[in-house]
Every structure is written in structure tokens, then in C-alpha cells.
Amino acid sequence: MSNIVKDKSFLLAIKGVKIYKKITESKHEYILSKQFVRSITSVGANIREAVNGQTKPDFIYKLSIAQKECDESMYWLELLQATDYISKDEFLEIYNDCEEVLKITKSIIITSKNNIKNS
């Protein structure tokens, strides 16, 4: 797997942690933001686990978890923006990054599954 998805998911986690810190410090919101920071940091953690997977199915499984966590993060971002905890600009910046990581992850999963079928 390319390092690009590892790098992008790590940068995504950094942005997520910064948003979490801002929300908790300035808006004193702890419930939604905690859910968000857990899912956004889980994306990169599961991608890292996938890279170290022992088998191709393990690799695909861990990437699938990362994909689900990324999608969940997008939900929390939508909710945080809709409830005015983050601005539209903050939302768009990180949401677009989430979409990019999600697309890359999906593509890797599809390619990996096809490679298993063709081997």
C-alpha cells in the first residue's frame, strides 16, 4: 500500500484533534466532539494496522474498518457543523480531506479484492 494513504490519514487525525481541542476549549462541548475525535483518529490507526496485516484478508478487513471510521467521522462533522460547533469553512476543509481518504481507501480495498480473485 502506498504511503499516501498513511500520510493523509495521519494529517486528517491531526486536523481532527485540533478541531476537538477548539470545540472543547472554546465551546465546552464534550459529547459529540469525543465521538468525532475517536473516529477520526481511528482511521489512521486502522490503516497502520492494515499495512502490518499478516494476510491479504486481514489487510482488507482492517482497511474496511478504516473506511467505516472515516464515514462515521464525516457524519460527526456534518452534525458538528449543523449544530454550529464548527464553521462552514472548518467543516469543508476537513470534510474534503475525509472524502479523499475515503475514496483512496475504497479504491485500495476494491483493488485488493480483485487481486485475490485473480490469483
Summary of the structure (lengths in Angstrom):
residues: 119
radius of gyration: 15.1
end to end distance: 17.7
largest distance: 53.6
contacts: 377
relative contact order: 0.16
helix: 87%
strand: 0%
